[in-house]
Amino acid sequence: MAISVTNQIKFCIESIIASGGQDNIVVCPYGDIGMETVQIMEKAYNIKPKLILDNHLCKYNSNIKPVNYLYRGGVYTAQITVC
């Protein structure tokens, strides 16, 4: 039996929480699955991603950064969740 996308996302988030990485989650890209991931993080686990990366949506939302933002001199220790 196949595991639902929602359950896969929850499993991934719970694995990150278990490893203590919940404060360093980066979601990329911010498409359908990325948006669902952030929604589950916030509603079910009360955590927010450290950063959201998306080369298209960053043009319309200043809270979303382009992928190359990681290379602009900032040093990040992060769990990157590619959706």
Backbone as ProteinMPNN parsed JSONL, in Angstrom:
{"seq_chain_A": "MAISVTNQIKFCIESIIASGGQDNIVVCPYGDIGMETVQIMEKAYNIKPKLILDNHLCKYNSNIKPVNYLYRGGVYTAQITVC", "coords_chain_A": {"N_chain_A": [[0.842, -1.178, 0.0], [0.548, 2.208, -0.821], [2.062, 5.087, 0.638], [0.563, 8.088, 1.702], [1.062, 11.432, 0.421], [0.847, 13.405, 2.375], [1.329, 11.91, 4.73], [3.968, 11.149, 4.203], [5.233, 13.64, 4.274], [4.724, 14.342, 6.964], [6.16, 12.289, 8.252], [8.766, 12.956, 7.456], [9.044, 15.519, 8.652], [8.771, 14.8, 11.366], [11.043, 13.219, 11.643], [13.028, 15.138, 11.329], [12.477, 16.753, 13.564], [13.008, 14.884, 15.591], [15.748, 14.702, 15.349], [16.515, 17.104, 16.28], [16.524, 19.27, 14.575], [14.532, 21.156, 14.022], [14.597, 23.945, 14.088], [15.989, 24.767, 11.922], [14.974, 24.458, 9.308], [14.751, 24.509, 5.838], [12.689, 25.17, 3.171], [12.305, 24.163, -0.117], [11.534, 23.725, -3.513], [8.905, 26.22, -3.344], [6.376, 25.13, -4.175], [3.403, 23.238, -4.872], [3.759, 20.981, -3.102], [5.691, 22.015, -1.373], [4.276, 24.156, -0.222], [2.265, 22.707, 1.064], [3.853, 21.32, 2.856], [4.837, 23.388, 4.535], [2.42, 24.266, 5.594], [1.587, 21.985, 7.061], [3.745, 21.83, 8.851], [3.346, 24.192, 10.354], [0.646, 24.03, 11.311], [0.311, 21.424, 12.437], [2.631, 20.922, 13.935], [3.515, 23.28, 14.997], [5.76, 24.745, 14.09], [7.936, 26.835, 12.175], [9.423, 27.285, 8.954], [12.911, 28.039, 8.62], [13.674, 29.31, 6.383], [12.333, 30.0, 3.163], [12.691, 29.016, -0.114], [12.407, 29.939, -3.481], [12.672, 30.427, -6.819], [10.815, 31.609, -8.546], [8.527, 32.596, -7.077], [9.759, 34.382, -5.361], [9.85, 36.785, -6.624], [7.46, 37.976, -6.157], [6.951, 37.932, -3.466], [8.524, 39.125, -0.758], [9.339, 37.714, 1.452], [10.018, 35.25, 0.599], [12.854, 33.78, -0.696], [15.307, 33.808, -3.398], [16.958, 30.887, -4.741], [19.738, 31.258, -4.889], [20.205, 32.868, -2.729], [21.301, 31.59, -0.548], [23.97, 31.635, -1.103], [24.937, 34.151, -0.756], [26.807, 35.19, 1.096], [25.804, 34.619, 3.622], [25.95, 32.308, 6.304], [24.634, 29.218, 6.762], [23.332, 26.663, 8.786], [21.438, 24.104, 8.031], [18.513, 22.092, 7.623], [17.62, 21.017, 4.645], [14.694, 20.831, 2.918], [13.57, 19.414, 0.158], [10.976, 19.725, -1.993]], "CA_chain_A": [[0.0, 0.0, 0.0], [1.318, 3.445, -0.942], [1.928, 6.07, 1.715], [0.091, 9.358, 1.164], [2.024, 12.533, 0.441], [0.749, 14.029, 3.695], [2.037, 11.069, 5.7], [5.398, 11.247, 3.905], [5.672, 14.935, 4.796], [4.726, 14.247, 8.426], [7.286, 11.433, 8.635], [9.968, 13.749, 7.25], [9.078, 16.546, 9.698], [9.03, 14.137, 12.647], [12.447, 12.81, 11.64], [13.814, 16.351, 11.562], [12.266, 17.117, 14.963], [13.706, 13.896, 16.415], [17.186, 14.966, 15.288], [16.744, 18.43, 16.846], [16.735, 20.24, 13.509], [13.314, 21.89, 13.68], [14.839, 25.384, 13.983], [16.836, 25.018, 10.763], [14.366, 23.859, 8.125], [14.619, 25.327, 4.634], [11.788, 24.522, 2.215], [12.633, 24.541, -1.494], [10.88, 24.972, -3.881], [7.646, 26.504, -2.659], [5.261, 24.76, -5.056], [2.281, 22.569, -4.198], [4.225, 20.165, -1.975], [6.349, 22.92, -0.432], [3.23, 24.87, 0.522], [1.633, 21.742, 1.965], [4.828, 21.041, 3.911], [4.826, 24.509, 5.477], [1.121, 24.247, 6.282], [1.632, 20.9, 8.052], [4.698, 22.234, 9.89], [2.771, 25.223, 11.209], [-0.609, 23.639, 11.962], [0.401, 20.194, 13.22], [3.818, 20.86, 14.798], [3.781, 24.622, 15.5], [7.099, 25.206, 13.732], [8.018, 27.566, 10.909], [10.716, 27.09, 8.309], [13.877, 29.122, 8.764], [13.782, 29.98, 5.103], [11.626, 29.42, 2.026], [13.384, 29.367, -1.351], [11.711, 29.666, -4.733], [13.132, 31.421, -7.781], [9.694, 32.301, -9.18], [7.693, 33.326, -6.123], [10.511, 35.447, -4.692], [9.566, 38.032, -7.358], [6.174, 38.496, -5.704], [6.865, 37.876, -2.004], [9.871, 39.398, -0.243], [9.688, 36.732, 2.486], [10.524, 34.082, -0.115], [14.138, 34.158, -1.266], [15.776, 32.985, -4.508], [17.849, 29.806, -4.316], [21.101, 31.751, -4.712], [20.277, 33.594, -1.455], [22.186, 30.833, 0.34], [25.356, 31.886, -1.48], [25.2, 35.59, -0.651], [27.577, 35.556, 2.271], [25.252, 34.107, 4.863], [26.314, 30.934, 6.628], [23.463, 28.549, 7.328], [23.286, 25.25, 9.076], [20.011, 23.911, 7.812], [17.948, 20.88, 7.05], [16.941, 21.474, 3.448], [13.624, 19.941, 2.498], [13.252, 19.635, -1.234], [9.631, 19.21, -2.22]], "C_chain_A": [[0.887, 1.241, 0.0], [1.043, 4.37, 0.245], [1.511, 7.398, 1.087], [1.183, 10.423, 1.255], [2.024, 13.205, 1.809], [1.497, 13.221, 4.742], [3.54, 11.072, 5.45], [5.969, 12.549, 4.456], [5.756, 14.892, 6.313], [5.884, 13.401, 8.923], [8.596, 12.211, 8.534], [10.118, 14.803, 8.356], [9.402, 15.925, 11.05], [10.465, 13.65, 12.746], [13.355, 14.001, 11.922], [13.687, 16.788, 13.017], [13.042, 16.179, 15.884], [15.215, 14.138, 16.437], [17.532, 16.354, 15.83], [16.911, 19.528, 15.812], [15.56, 21.125, 13.179], [13.525, 23.398, 13.55], [15.611, 25.755, 12.725], [16.274, 24.421, 9.479], [14.258, 24.89, 7.011], [13.753, 24.55, 3.662], [12.082, 25.067, 0.816], [12.219, 23.419, -2.433], [9.548, 25.106, -3.152], [6.476, 26.337, -3.627], [4.172, 24.09, -4.245], [2.735, 21.807, -2.956], [4.917, 21.027, -0.932], [5.345, 23.681, 0.414], [2.524, 23.941, 1.499], [2.561, 21.417, 3.136], [4.812, 22.136, 4.966], [3.52, 24.533, 6.263], [1.098, 23.163, 7.365], [2.578, 21.266, 9.192], [4.046, 23.188, 10.886], [1.555, 24.737, 11.984], [-0.464, 22.422, 12.862], [1.538, 20.219, 14.244], [4.224, 22.21, 15.372], [5.238, 25.051, 15.268], [7.034, 25.897, 12.373], [9.372, 27.302, 10.273], [11.624, 28.299, 8.547], [13.899, 29.974, 7.503], [12.939, 29.247, 4.071], [12.315, 29.944, 0.766], [12.53, 29.008, -2.554], [12.064, 30.786, -5.709], [11.996, 32.179, -8.467], [8.943, 33.172, -8.175], [8.426, 34.44, -5.388], [10.287, 36.798, -5.368], [8.316, 38.728, -6.813], [6.039, 38.574, -4.189], [8.273, 38.03, -1.44], [10.285, 38.454, 0.888], [10.221, 35.437, 1.884], [11.776, 34.525, -0.859], [14.483, 33.288, -2.475], [16.774, 31.951, -3.998], [19.267, 30.325, -4.074], [21.272, 32.612, -3.464], [21.231, 32.9, -0.484], [23.658, 31.129, 0.075], [25.753, 33.35, -1.34], [25.87, 35.977, 0.664], [27.031, 35.064, 3.593], [25.687, 32.666, 5.071], [25.13, 30.302, 7.33], [23.798, 27.095, 7.643], [21.816, 24.903, 9.023], [19.709, 22.515, 7.335], [17.157, 21.336, 5.848], [15.939, 20.421, 3.018], [13.245, 20.293, 1.07], [11.933, 18.956, -1.534], [9.328, 19.163, -3.697]], "O_chain_A": [[1.867, 1.309, 0.742], [-0.067, 4.417, 0.776], [2.049, 7.79, 0.051], [2.105, 10.32, 2.064], [3.084, 13.536, 2.341], [2.224, 13.787, 5.558], [4.315, 11.005, 6.404], [7.056, 12.562, 5.035], [6.74, 15.349, 6.894], [6.527, 13.754, 9.912], [9.439, 12.131, 9.427], [11.197, 14.955, 8.927], [10.216, 16.463, 11.801], [11.047, 13.667, 13.83], [14.331, 13.886, 12.663], [14.683, 17.156, 13.64], [13.663, 16.626, 16.848], [15.885, 13.819, 17.42], [18.7, 16.742, 15.843], [17.394, 20.612, 16.139], [15.576, 21.795, 12.146], [12.691, 24.071, 12.946], [15.863, 26.935, 12.482], [17.035, 23.927, 8.646], [13.746, 25.992, 7.207], [14.047, 23.394, 3.357], [12.105, 26.279, 0.601], [12.531, 22.258, -2.166], [9.128, 24.201, -2.431], [5.7, 27.262, -3.865], [4.038, 24.352, -3.049], [2.159, 21.97, -1.88], [4.753, 20.8, 0.267], [5.531, 23.838, 1.621], [2.22, 24.331, 2.627], [2.108, 21.259, 4.27], [4.777, 21.846, 6.162], [3.522, 24.791, 7.467], [0.631, 23.414, 8.476], [2.261, 21.043, 10.36], [4.172, 23.021, 12.099], [1.438, 24.997, 13.182], [-1.052, 22.384, 13.943], [1.426, 19.605, 15.305], [5.174, 22.288, 16.152], [5.864, 25.646, 16.145], [6.188, 25.581, 11.537], [10.363, 27.114, 10.979], [11.155, 29.431, 8.661], [14.112, 31.186, 7.548], [12.841, 28.02, 4.098], [12.499, 31.149, 0.598], [11.993, 27.903, -2.636], [11.783, 31.956, -5.448], [12.209, 33.301, -8.928], [8.749, 34.365, -8.412], [7.792, 35.347, -4.85], [10.51, 37.842, -4.755], [8.144, 39.933, -6.994], [5.115, 39.21, -3.68], [9.118, 37.155, -1.629], [11.462, 38.402, 1.245], [10.81, 34.619, 2.59], [11.759, 35.53, -1.57], [14.009, 32.156, -2.575], [17.366, 32.131, -2.934], [19.931, 29.873, -3.142], [22.387, 33.045, -3.171], [21.895, 33.562, 0.314], [24.502, 30.895, 0.94], [26.836, 33.731, -1.785], [25.521, 36.992, 1.267], [27.743, 35.091, 4.596], [25.779, 31.896, 4.116], [24.677, 30.789, 8.366], [24.456, 26.403, 6.866], [21.034, 25.348, 9.863], [20.544, 21.848, 6.724], [16.12, 21.982, 6.004], [16.292, 19.265, 2.783], [12.666, 21.348, 0.813], [11.791, 17.748, -1.347], [8.236, 18.756, -4.091]]}, "name": "protein", "num_of_chains": 1, "seq": "MAISVTNQIKFCIESIIASGGQDNIVVCPYGDIGMETVQIMEKAYNIKPKLILDNHLCKYNSNIKPVNYLYRGGVYTAQITVC"}
